[in-house]
């Protein structure tokens, strides 16, 4: 017969919860849950968490779920502003980066499924999109620099107003979004407009958390890329405008040094950005797409 737990013995409580977790059939879930349980109990003890504070935290998580919908994903935003998403991305890609692969960055909450397939050299901005012209020329290669033909490259960006098209009723559907296929030399190219930085959404629970922390809320101007090719791990990354005033204050900690780039003037009032996307061998698997 099991003995009742003592209310003054947190170690015995932790041991009981961990023992209950041992019945979990999936070994990875068992490992993750055990670590999570240990850290949660240690956190509660370290800060001497009160019942009222626990309720505030639970209510916050409920609000995060309620704030997530077709136009935004507050859960992704929470992982972003806590630095968790960047940590997981960098940790997962550490061997690739050590071997010279492109550093990853967040997928973020604004990638959409079914972005339009366009031909290399196409313009991805609508005629009504203001802003200086930006020509992007890219190359997909392996870690040895060998071109990867037939790779799927997806890109998306905010407008010069700092809004993605799904947030802005004045933009055409799928504006500033595209999918390309690299040519025999692993190259792709497109024409767009120079993006602008923007604040993360602050009208939800994550915005209230940032305000309570007294934190800045800006993301520097950037372009997103996802690259998928047979025989290689999927790469999700971003390239940031080093001249953006918030280049070193990214609220989601994604603007690592190697991804900060100079948008070079083209001599005609526009800009040019050249990028190499270096892939690590492995299983090709797309990340979760947050928006339809």
N, C-alpha and C positions, 0 to 999 in steps of 0.2 A: 504493500500500500504506500502511495506517495505521501510524503510529509508536506504540510502546507508551507508555502513560502513565507519568509520573514520580511515584513515591510521595510526593515532596516538593513537588508542584505542585498544590495543591487547586484553583487557578483552572482548570487544564487539565482536571481531572476534572469540575468543574462545567460547563465548556463542552461536554464530551463528552456528559454526561447531558442537557443542554438540547438538544443537536443531535439526540439520539435521540428526544426528545419531539416534535421538529418533524414527525415522520411522522404525528402524531395527526390524523385527518381532521376531527373536530369542533372548530371554532375556539374555542368556549368552554372545552371540556375542555383543549385545548392551552394556553390562557391560564392557567387555574387551576392546571394541573400545573406549568407553568413557574414561576409565582410560588411555589407550594409547594416546589418543588425548590430555588429560590434561598434561600428563608427557612430551610428545613431545613439546608442546607449552612452558611448563615451562623450559625445557632444552634449547630450542632455545633462550629464553629470558635470562636465566642465563649466557650463554656463549656469548651472543650477536652474534649469528650465522650469517655469511654473505652469500649472494647468491652464491659466489664462493665456500665457504666451504660446503654449502648444495649440490652443484653439485658434489663436490669431494665425499661426502658421498653416493650420489645416484649412481655415477659411480662405487664406491666400491661394492655396493650391486649387481649391474649388473655383475661385474666381479666374485663375489662369485657364482652366478648362472651359469655363463659360465664355471667356473672351476669344477663344479660338474658333475660327470659321473660315469661310471661303476666301476672305480678303487678308487674313493674317493668322499667324500661328504663335500664340503667346507662349506656348510651351517651349518652342524653339528659341524664342526671344529670351526666355528665362535662362536656358542653358547657355546662351550666347553672352548675356551680360554678367553671368557668374564666372565666365572664362572656362566653363566645363567643356563646351563644344570645341573650343580651340585646343584645349589640353588633349582631348581624345583624338582629334585630328592629327596633331603633331606627334603624339605618342604612337599612333597607328602607322605613321609614315616615317618613323625615325630611321629605319634601315635604308629606305629609299633616299632620304635626304642626305644621309651620310655617304651614300654612293653617288651623289650628284643629281638626284632627282629634284623636280620642282617642288618647293614647299607647298603644302596644302593650305587651304583656308576654308572658312565656313561655307556650306551650301546656303545657309540662311533661309528665311521664311518666304522668299519671293520667287523661287524657281517654279516654273509652270510646266505641266505635262503638255505634250503635243506642240512644242514650239515649232514654227514653220521651217521646213527644209528650204534653204536658199542656196543659190549657186555662188561659188567663190567670186569675190569682188562685188557682191550685191550690196545695196544700201539697205540697212535695217531700220533706219529712222524714216518716219512718214514725212511728207512734204511740209506738214504744219508744225514739225518739231523744231523749235528754235535752237540756236547755239552754234558754236564754231565746229567746223567739219573735223572729224577724227578718222584717219585711216589706220586700220589695224591689220598688220601682217604677221601671221603666226606660222609656227612649224612644230609638228609633233614628232618626237624622236624617242628612241630608247636611251638607256643610260650610257650607251657607247656612242650616241650621236647618230645612229642609223635611222633614216626616215621611216615613219610608220604610215604607209598609205592606207586609205580606206577607214581612217579613224573617225569616229563620231565626235564632233566638237559642238557643244552647246554654249551659247553666250547670252547674257542678259544684263541690263543696266538701268539705272535711274536716269530720268531726263535731266536737262539742265535746271529744271525746277526742283530737283531732288525727290521726284516721285516716280515709282514704278507704274506701269500703265494700268495695272489692275487696281491701283489706288486712285487713279485720276480719270474721271469721266471725260475729260477733254482730249485724252489720247485715244488713238485707234487701238482696237484689240490686237494684242501681240506686238505692239510697237516696241522697238528697241530689244527685240528678242529674235533669236534665230538658231538654226541647227545647220551645220556644215559637214561635209565629208572631205577629208584631206586628199590631195592628189597624189600622183606617183612619187613625188618628192616629199610627201608629208606636209604639204603647205596648205594653208587656207587664208582667206583675206576677206575683209568687208569694210564698208564705210558706214560711219555712224556720226554722232555728235559727242562732243566732250561732256562727260557726265559731271554732276555736281554732288557734293556731299549732302548729307541729310540727317536729321535727327531720327532715332528709332521711335516707334510709336510710344507716346507718353500718356495716352488717355486710358490706359488699362492698369492692371495691377503691377506690371513690371515698371511702368512709368512712375507709379507711386513709390515703388521701392527705390528707384534711382533718385527720386526727389528726397526721400527720407535719408538716403546716404549722402546727399549733397554732391552727386556725381554729374559730370558732363554727359551729354546724351548724343553727341554727334558721331557719325561715321564719315571718314574721308571719302572723297570721290573714288570710285573703283568700277572695274568691269569684272563680272563673274565668268568663270569657265568651268565646264565639266567635259572631260575627255574620256571616251570609252573605246577600247580597241581589243580585239581578240588576243589573248595571251598576255594581257597587261592588267594591272590593278587600275581601277577607275581613279582618276585624279579630279578632285574638286578644288579649285583655287580661285584667287582674285588677284588682280593687279591694281595697285593704288597710285594715285597721282601724288608724287612726292611734294608738289608745290601747293597742295591743299593745306589750308591753315590748321586743319585737324589731323594731319598726316600721322602725328605721333601721339594722338589722343583718342584712338579708336575705342569707342565705348564697349565693343565686344572683343577687343584684344586680338583682332585678326591681322592687323597691318604689320606683319613681321618684316624685318629689314630687307630680305631678298625680294620681297614682293612690292616694295616701293620703287616706282619707276618714273623717269622723266618723260612727260609727254612732249616730244620734240616739235618745235614749230616747223612747218613745212615751207615757210617763205611766202605763203599765199593767204595768210590769215587763219589757217587751220593747223592741225597737229597730226603727228604720226606716232604710233606705238608699235614696236616690234617685240614679239615674245616667242620664246622657246618653251615648249611644254614637254618635259622629260618624264617618261613613264617607267615604272618599275614592273618587271615581269610578275605575273600572278594571275589570279582569277578575276575576270571582268565582271563586276557587279555594280549596278547603279545604286546610288543612295536613294533613300525615300524621297519622293517628290511631294512637297507640302501643299501645292495648289493644283487644281485641275486646269 
